[in-house]
């Protein structure tokens, strides 16, 4: 494992089992504990998520299979490896555990040394996957998320919002007169400009679940689950001010003004009758209105299905 201790969440309703596993792992891991399914789901989706979950099968209210199924349905927790640790050794039980998404199934009594090796292996595999996943979903120039990450996240966020009937907001931003900036200052300066703008906008993204991406070229987007149009518009205005505060001069003769952004904002409480494109289209329309109205401003509206 790396020098950083992995966070391991132990989920068991029996305190004696928690103590046994905790004593076994405390020297090598940061141990987290949950005694029922609901608290396990909360701990797993917290800001500091576990690197691995050791999950009992037999628990009251929500058994381990259901906990694992819910973990795998949630994009925030689906990549956390789950190892079932249980006294149920029948082949059907093991098959069921693996079928709901567990990476391993350990029956009691277990070998402490072998269990620690299995934990080490699955944590290392997860960290390797996380590394390559990050490389594939981060924009190389600006170091914010890329369009691929946006498309994946939007689809998942839309499904969750339909299920929970929570609002979903989208901010679309475009750098004003960027072609003129590139033509006059050169592409290296243009790249540096985009990096600074991305950093300034990301500084206004303050919730863990929000996602800022480089949508393409000089265009950025920010997806905000659980936020209505007014809340997203407030963030968009802060982004505009943050970019203005950079005071990047655009000295093209036709511009002669600091670099700014135009921003469109849309929000909706989704329904199953529409797809996420309705949100993208409305945010894009609002961005167009901001450009047409003089640039360096924010326009906002709710998308057509239902006002958020």
C-alpha positions as CSV (number, residue, x, y, z in Angstrom):
1,X,0.0,0.0,0.0
2,X,1.0,3.6,-0.2
3,X,2.3,5.6,2.8
4,X,-1.3,6.9,3.3
5,X,-3.3,4.6,5.4
6,X,-6.4,3.3,3.6
7,X,-9.8,4.1,5.2
8,X,-11.6,0.9,5.8
9,X,-15.3,0.9,6.8
10,X,-16.4,-2.0,9.0
11,X,-20.2,-2.6,8.8
12,X,-21.5,-5.0,11.4
13,X,-24.3,-4.9,14.0
14,X,-22.3,-7.0,16.4
15,X,-19.8,-5.0,18.5
16,X,-17.6,-8.0,19.1
17,X,-17.1,-8.5,15.4
18,X,-16.3,-4.9,15.0
19,X,-13.7,-5.1,17.8
20,X,-12.0,-8.2,16.2
21,X,-11.7,-6.6,12.8
22,X,-10.8,-3.2,14.2
23,X,-8.0,-4.6,16.3
24,X,-6.7,-6.5,13.3
25,X,-6.6,-3.5,11.0
26,X,-5.9,-0.5,13.3
27,X,-2.1,-0.6,12.8
28,X,-2.4,-0.4,9.0
29,X,-5.7,1.3,8.3
30,X,-7.9,4.2,9.4
31,X,-10.9,2.3,10.7
32,X,-14.4,3.6,10.3
33,X,-17.4,1.9,11.8
34,X,-21.2,1.5,11.1
35,X,-23.6,-0.7,12.9
36,X,-26.5,-0.8,10.4
37,X,-27.1,-0.4,6.7
38,X,-28.4,3.2,6.8
39,X,-25.4,4.6,8.6
40,X,-23.1,2.6,6.4
41,X,-24.5,4.3,3.3
42,X,-24.1,7.7,5.0
43,X,-20.5,7.0,6.0
44,X,-19.7,5.6,2.5
45,X,-20.9,8.8,0.7
46,X,-19.3,11.2,3.2
47,X,-16.6,13.7,2.0
48,X,-13.8,11.4,3.1
49,X,-15.0,8.1,1.5
50,X,-13.6,4.7,2.6
51,X,-11.2,3.0,0.3
52,X,-12.8,-0.4,1.1
53,X,-15.8,-1.7,3.0
54,X,-16.0,-4.9,5.1
55,X,-19.7,-5.7,5.2
56,X,-21.6,-8.2,7.2
57,X,-24.5,-10.0,5.5
58,X,-27.0,-10.6,8.4
59,X,-28.1,-7.2,9.8
60,X,-31.5,-6.0,10.9
61,X,-33.6,-3.6,8.8
62,X,-31.3,-3.7,5.8
63,X,-29.1,-6.8,5.1
64,X,-25.6,-6.6,3.5
65,X,-26.8,-7.6,0.1
66,X,-29.2,-4.6,0.0
67,X,-26.5,-2.3,1.3
68,X,-24.1,-3.4,-1.4
69,X,-26.7,-3.1,-4.1
70,X,-27.4,0.5,-3.0
71,X,-23.7,1.3,-2.9
72,X,-23.3,0.1,-6.5
73,X,-26.3,2.1,-7.7
74,X,-24.8,5.4,-6.4
75,X,-22.1,7.0,-8.6
76,X,-20.5,8.4,-5.4
77,X,-19.9,5.0,-3.9
78,X,-20.1,2.5,-6.8
79,X,-16.3,2.2,-7.1
80,X,-15.6,1.4,-3.4
81,X,-14.7,-2.3,-3.2
82,X,-16.9,-4.3,-0.9
83,X,-15.8,-7.5,0.9
84,X,-18.5,-9.6,2.5
85,X,-17.4,-11.1,5.8
86,X,-20.0,-13.6,7.1
87,X,-20.6,-16.9,8.7
88,X,-22.8,-17.8,5.7
89,X,-20.6,-20.1,3.7
90,X,-23.1,-21.7,1.3
91,X,-22.2,-21.4,-2.4
92,X,-25.6,-19.7,-3.1
93,X,-24.8,-17.0,-0.5
94,X,-21.4,-16.3,-2.0
95,X,-22.8,-16.2,-5.5
96,X,-25.5,-13.7,-4.4
97,X,-22.8,-11.5,-2.7
98,X,-20.7,-11.4,-5.8
99,X,-23.7,-10.8,-8.1
100,X,-24.7,-7.6,-6.2
101,X,-21.2,-6.2,-6.7
102,X,-18.8,-7.4,-4.0
103,X,-15.2,-8.0,-5.0
104,X,-14.7,-10.8,-2.5
105,X,-16.5,-13.0,0.0
106,X,-14.8,-14.2,3.2
107,X,-16.4,-16.8,5.5
108,X,-15.8,-17.1,9.2
109,X,-13.5,-18.2,10.8
110,X,-11.0,-16.5,8.6
111,X,-7.2,-16.3,8.5
112,X,-6.1,-12.8,9.7
113,X,-3.0,-12.8,7.5
114,X,-5.0,-13.8,4.4
115,X,-7.7,-11.2,5.1
116,X,-5.1,-8.5,5.4
117,X,-3.5,-9.5,2.1
118,X,-6.9,-9.5,0.4
119,X,-7.6,-6.0,1.8
120,X,-4.2,-4.8,0.6
121,X,-4.8,-6.2,-2.9
122,X,-8.2,-4.6,-3.3
123,X,-7.1,-1.2,-2.0
124,X,-4.1,-1.1,-4.3
125,X,-6.3,-2.1,-7.3
126,X,-8.8,0.7,-6.4
127,X,-6.1,3.3,-6.1
128,X,-4.7,2.2,-9.5
129,X,-8.1,2.5,-11.1
130,X,-8.7,5.9,-9.5
131,X,-5.4,7.1,-10.9
132,X,-6.2,6.0,-14.5
133,X,-9.8,7.2,-14.2
134,X,-8.6,10.6,-13.1
135,X,-6.2,10.8,-16.1
136,X,-9.0,9.9,-18.5
137,X,-11.5,12.4,-17.1
138,X,-9.4,15.5,-16.5
139,X,-8.7,18.2,-19.1
140,X,-5.0,18.3,-19.7
141,X,-4.7,22.0,-20.2
142,X,-6.9,23.4,-17.4
143,X,-6.8,20.5,-14.9
144,X,-10.6,20.6,-14.4
145,X,-12.9,17.8,-15.5
146,X,-13.3,17.2,-19.2
147,X,-16.3,16.7,-21.5
148,X,-16.3,12.9,-21.0
149,X,-16.6,13.3,-17.2
150,X,-19.4,15.8,-17.8
151,X,-21.4,13.5,-20.0
152,X,-21.1,10.6,-17.6
153,X,-22.0,12.7,-14.6
154,X,-24.9,14.5,-16.2
155,X,-26.6,11.2,-17.1
156,X,-26.2,9.8,-13.6
157,X,-27.2,13.1,-11.9
158,X,-30.3,13.3,-14.2
159,X,-31.4,9.7,-13.2
160,X,-31.0,10.5,-9.5
161,X,-32.9,13.8,-9.8
162,X,-35.8,12.0,-11.6
163,X,-35.9,9.4,-8.8
164,X,-35.6,11.8,-5.9
165,X,-37.5,14.7,-7.5
166,X,-34.7,17.2,-6.6
167,X,-33.6,20.1,-8.8
168,X,-30.7,19.9,-11.2
169,X,-28.9,23.1,-12.4
170,X,-26.4,23.8,-15.1
171,X,-24.1,26.7,-15.7
172,X,-22.7,27.3,-19.2
173,X,-19.9,29.9,-19.6
174,X,-18.0,31.1,-22.6
175,X,-14.9,33.4,-22.6
176,X,-15.8,36.6,-24.4
177,X,-13.8,37.6,-27.5
178,X,-11.4,34.6,-27.0
179,X,-10.6,34.2,-30.7
180,X,-9.5,37.9,-30.8
181,X,-7.4,37.3,-27.7
182,X,-5.6,34.3,-29.3
183,X,-5.1,36.2,-32.6
184,X,-3.5,39.1,-30.8
185,X,-1.6,37.5,-27.9
186,X,-0.8,34.1,-29.3
187,X,-1.9,30.6,-28.4
188,X,0.5,30.2,-25.4
189,X,-1.1,33.3,-23.8
190,X,-4.5,31.9,-24.7
191,X,-3.7,28.6,-22.9
192,X,-2.5,30.5,-19.9
193,X,-5.7,32.6,-19.9
194,X,-7.9,29.5,-19.9
195,X,-5.9,28.0,-17.1
196,X,-6.4,31.1,-14.9
197,X,-10.1,31.3,-15.8
198,X,-10.7,27.7,-14.9
199,X,-8.9,28.1,-11.6
200,X,-10.9,31.2,-10.8
201,X,-14.2,29.5,-11.7
202,X,-13.4,26.4,-9.7
203,X,-12.7,28.6,-6.7
204,X,-16.4,29.4,-6.7
205,X,-17.5,25.8,-6.8
206,X,-17.8,25.1,-3.1
207,X,-20.0,22.0,-2.7
208,X,-18.5,18.5,-3.0
209,X,-21.2,17.3,-5.4
210,X,-20.8,20.1,-8.0
211,X,-18.7,19.6,-11.0
212,X,-16.8,22.2,-13.2
213,X,-15.7,21.0,-16.6
214,X,-14.0,22.4,-19.7
215,X,-16.9,21.7,-22.0
216,X,-14.9,22.5,-25.2
217,X,-12.6,25.2,-26.5
218,X,-13.1,28.3,-24.4
219,X,-16.4,27.0,-23.0
220,X,-17.0,25.8,-19.4
221,X,-19.9,24.1,-17.7
222,X,-20.8,23.5,-14.0
223,X,-23.3,20.9,-13.0
224,X,-25.0,21.4,-9.7
225,X,-27.3,18.7,-8.3
226,X,-29.9,19.8,-5.8
227,X,-29.7,23.5,-6.7
228,X,-32.5,25.6,-8.0
229,X,-32.1,28.3,-10.7
230,X,-31.6,31.1,-8.1
231,X,-28.9,29.3,-6.3
232,X,-27.1,28.5,-9.5
233,X,-27.4,32.0,-10.8
234,X,-25.8,33.3,-7.6
235,X,-22.8,31.0,-8.2
236,X,-22.6,32.1,-11.9
237,X,-22.5,35.7,-10.8
238,X,-19.6,35.0,-8.5
239,X,-17.8,33.2,-11.3
240,X,-18.2,36.3,-13.5
241,X,-16.7,38.5,-10.8
242,X,-13.9,36.1,-10.1
243,X,-12.9,36.2,-13.8
244,X,-13.1,40.0,-13.8
245,X,-10.9,40.1,-10.8
246,X,-8.1,38.4,-12.8
247,X,-7.8,41.6,-14.9
248,X,-6.4,39.8,-17.9
249,X,-6.0,42.4,-20.6
250,X,-7.3,41.7,-24.1
251,X,-5.4,44.2,-26.2
252,X,-6.9,43.2,-29.5
253,X,-7.8,46.6,-31.2
254,X,-11.4,45.6,-31.6
255,X,-11.8,44.7,-27.9
256,X,-9.4,46.6,-25.6
257,X,-11.1,45.3,-22.4
258,X,-10.3,42.9,-19.6
259,X,-11.2,39.3,-20.4
260,X,-14.7,38.3,-19.2
261,X,-17.1,35.5,-19.5
262,X,-20.8,35.3,-20.5
263,X,-22.9,32.8,-18.6
264,X,-26.2,31.0,-19.1
265,X,-27.9,29.2,-16.2
266,X,-30.8,26.7,-16.3
267,X,-32.4,24.5,-13.7
268,X,-35.2,21.9,-13.7
269,X,-36.8,19.3,-11.5
270,X,-36.5,16.4,-14.1
271,X,-39.3,14.1,-15.1
272,X,-39.1,10.8,-16.8
273,X,-40.7,12.3,-19.9
274,X,-37.5,14.3,-20.8
275,X,-33.8,13.6,-21.0
276,X,-30.9,15.8,-19.8
277,X,-30.6,17.5,-23.1
278,X,-33.5,19.8,-22.2
279,X,-31.3,21.2,-19.4
280,X,-28.3,21.6,-21.7
281,X,-30.3,23.3,-24.4
282,X,-31.9,25.8,-22.0
283,X,-28.5,26.7,-20.4
284,X,-27.1,27.1,-23.9
285,X,-30.0,29.4,-24.9
286,X,-29.4,31.5,-21.8
287,X,-25.7,31.7,-22.7
288,X,-26.7,32.9,-26.2
289,X,-28.9,35.6,-24.7
290,X,-26.0,36.7,-22.5
291,X,-23.8,37.1,-25.5
292,X,-26.5,38.8,-27.5
293,X,-27.2,41.2,-24.6
294,X,-23.6,42.6,-24.6
295,X,-21.5,39.8,-23.0
296,X,-19.9,39.9,-19.5
297,X,-23.2,39.0,-17.9
298,X,-25.4,36.2,-16.6
299,X,-28.8,35.1,-18.0
300,X,-30.9,32.5,-16.2
301,X,-34.2,30.6,-16.5
302,X,-35.8,27.3,-15.5
303,X,-36.0,24.7,-18.2
304,X,-39.4,23.9,-19.7
305,X,-40.5,20.8,-17.8
306,X,-41.1,22.2,-14.3
307,X,-39.7,25.3,-12.6
308,X,-37.0,24.4,-10.0
